[in-house]
Amino acid sequence: PARKSCALTEEQALQLIAFLTSAAEISIHEPTYYGTFRLTDAASRMIGFMLENETPRTGTFLRELKVELDTKKVWMMWDREAYFDFLRAVPGKVANEVKRIADEDAAGREEGAS
C-alpha cells in the first residue's frame, strides 16, 4: 500500500535548525552534560512536529516517547544518575521501534512476492 511520508514543513525545519544551532552555540559556555538535555529537547521538538503530520505507523510510539522525553529530561536538574540511566535506555527503545517497522516492511515485501 502507498504510504504518505511524514515530512517537516519548511517552517518546522527552520525552527529545528534555529534551535540546534543556538543550542550548539550556548553549549560552548555550559557544562558538558547540558548538551544531552538540549539534544533530548530537540528530539522531543522533532517528534512534536512529526505528530502534526501523518505518522500512522509510529504515532503511538512517538506520542509515548515524547511524553517520556519531556517528563524525564528535567531529571537532569535534580536526579542526574536517573537522568543518565534514562539517556542510556532511550536509544534501545527507539531501536526496537526501528526494528518493528523494518520487520513490518520485510513481511510486506514477502507477502507481495508470494
C-alpha positions in Angstrom: 0.0 0.0 0.0 1.1 3.5 -0.7 2.3 5.4 2.4 2.2 9.1 2.9 5.6 10.3 4.1 5.9 12.3 7.3 7.9 15.4 6.4 8.6 18.6 8.2 7.3 21.8 6.8 9.8 24.5 5.9 8.9 26.5 9.0 9.2 23.4 11.3 12.6 22.6 9.8 13.8 26.2 10.2 12.6 26.2 13.8 14.6 23.0 14.5 17.7 24.3 12.7 17.5 27.5 14.8 17.1 25.5 18.0 20.0 23.2 17.2 22.4 25.9 16.1 21.6 28.1 19.1 22.0 25.1 21.4 25.4 24.4 19.8 26.5 28.0 20.5 25.3 28.1 24.1 26.9 24.7 24.7 30.3 26.5 24.5 29.5 28.1 27.8 27.5 25.4 29.6 28.6 22.3 31.5 29.1 19.3 29.1 26.1 17.3 30.2 23.7 20.2 29.3 24.3 19.2 25.7 22.4 15.9 26.4 19.5 17.9 27.6 19.4 20.1 24.5 19.6 17.0 22.2 16.8 15.3 24.1 14.8 18.5 23.8 15.5 18.7 20.1 14.3 15.1 19.7 11.1 16.0 21.5 10.6 19.0 19.3 11.0 17.0 16.2 8.5 14.4 17.4 6.1 17.2 18.1 6.4 18.4 14.5 6.1 14.8 13.2 2.9 14.3 15.2 1.4 17.4 13.5 1.8 15.5 10.3 0.7 11.9 9.4 2.5 9.2 11.4 0.2 6.2 11.1 2.8 3.6 11.8 4.7 5.2 14.6 2.2 7.7 16.1 1.5 5.7 19.3 5.2 5.1 19.9 6.1 8.7 19.2 3.4 10.1 21.4 4.6 7.9 24.3 8.2 8.7 23.7 7.6 12.5 23.6 5.8 12.3 27.0 8.7 10.3 28.4 11.3 12.7 27.0 9.5 15.8 28.2 9.0 14.2 31.7 12.5 12.8 32.2 14.7 15.4 30.5 14.2 17.7 33.6 15.6 15.0 35.8 19.0 16.4 34.9 18.3 19.2 37.4 17.7 17.1 40.5 18.5 13.4 39.8 21.4 13.2 37.5 22.0 9.5 37.9 18.4 8.7 37.0 18.7 11.1 34.1 21.8 9.4 32.8 20.1 6.0 33.2 17.2 7.3 31.1 19.6 8.5 28.4 21.2 5.1 28.2 17.8 3.4 27.9 16.2 5.6 25.2 18.3 4.5 22.2 17.2 0.9 22.8 13.5 1.8 22.8 14.0 3.7 19.5 16.0 0.8 18.0 13.1 -1.6 18.9 10.7 0.7 17.1 13.0 0.9 14.1 13.3 -2.9 14.0 9.5 -3.3 14.3 9.0 -1.1 11.3 11.7 -2.9 9.4 10.1 -6.2 10.2 6.7 -5.0 9.0 8.3 -3.8 5.8 10.1 -7.1 5.3 6.9 -9.1 5.9 5.0 -6.8 3.4 7.7 -7.4 0.8 7.4 -11.2 1.4 3.7 -11.1 1.0 4.0 -9.0 -2.2 6.5 -11.5 -3.6 4.2 -14.5 -2.9 
